[in-house]
């Protein structure tokens, strides 16, 4: 009886660890590599906005010519065009509406200086990001956790 109790305890421990790992894979918080691995965006709760998630650029693949930091040169606000892109919040206001789904956000694209409405959905370790202009012209991107990309790229 004692032996089966230990076995059951171990089995439940493994199941709980697996569930915790799966739950962790469904969390938006943390770092995500953008399509083409051009940047890494870190998601965390928005400052001063309870229940909302925001994402800011924490790493860029390439610097500007001459090795200078890349700046937000297409920002519609002229005073912001000289700020470095690393640190810029490009996702804001996402609210969780269902397990693995966040909507109502704003997505800033520093490549064109425009802000779009946005939503994200998590699944299978991927983040599906959808940005729309005027609600009809939409574009999707798939982002991955950087450590998952690195693990997949390792030669076996």
Secondary structure, 3 states (H helix, E strand, C coil): CHHHHHHHHHHHHHHHHHHHHHHHHCCCCEEEECHHHCEEEEEEECCCCCCEEEEEEEEECCCCHHHCCCECCCCCCHHHCCCECCCCEEEEEEEEEECCEEEEEEEEECCCCEEEEEEEEEECCEEEEEEEECCCEEEEEEEECHHHHHHHHCCC
